[in-house]
Amino acid sequence: MKALTERERILRTYKRQEIDRIPMLDQPWDGTIRRWHREGMPANMAWEDQFGFDRWIRFETDNSPRYERRVLEQTDRYRIETTTWGATQKVFNELDSTPEVLDFYYNSSDRWEEAKAAMLKDHEDRIDWKYLEKNYPKWKAEGRFLQLTIWFGFDVAHSRLTGTENMLIGMYEEPEWVTDIFDTYLNTSLAQAQKILDAGYEFDGIFWYDDMGYKGSPFFSPDDYRTLLKPYHKKAVDWAHERGLVTEMHSCGYIDPLLADVVDTGVEMLNPLEIKAGMDPFKLKGLYGDRLAFHGGINAQLWDNPELVKAEMERIIPQMKEGGGYVFASDHSIPNSVSFETMKEISDLAHKLGKY
């Protein structure tokens, strides 16, 4: 078939329709991109253009309680600061490092009403209208696939607001508190998304982060998912479908036991299929490939070894692309251990294997 535009290719993949080649959508670390520039990628070259990857644009808004941001301590190696979600974290200066969360202010149901009241304050600057007004015409002219990031769910609640242990204990002991958190997160984010649509901006889909597992196990049982969280996933999907938008959920970790219910919400695409946590793309394709598209599934731990990662690609891609509904990517992101030359080999093979 004739070459499709980037947007056409991605949209048709959500619907498992015929395409010219599989989309290629990934996220290198900042340090990875800097490495590639040091090793030969032209300074003014976008990495997607260098390797022939597709692009998506994700636009998110601010539904946080807007806790005061303060720097509490600063050294040559790190700073300790508070976030708008009430967390206190140590942010290291090293490139690609992960902040260490030290404390959560909104760590119990006793403080939840304070956070909820602040989240419900509808400030106009929760949406970066200037950024949207400046960039949206360019995105449309370039034919980009546009997603609204919806900020809700277990992952962003436990990791940003309450802390993991507090959230998991709350799911058992205070489920009404937890579902009120899910409800407030979702309603505030959808209200902001609706404002954007009402202002005349057209988007293609919604995307949300909701890591629900770790290595070998979900954080909670299928019954807990079905009772506490699934209704909010379903509400987000229904909201999107009513507006003609496609939907994608990101969940790291092993979530296989939850997937029958996840698919039942109507979500169209799952990312990132974390192999190193125990996810099996072939099993998922066999069980849900008639209802679900897949994004990822190439073990990121192998990407610094050309022979191993290419063997994995040759094993995974042909079967996952069969019948449509597959986007090539790592099973999380591209680490800074991946050289420029290795990435050229990976992208060349992805283009070869991804053609229909």
Disulfide bonds with the S-S distance in Angstrom:
none
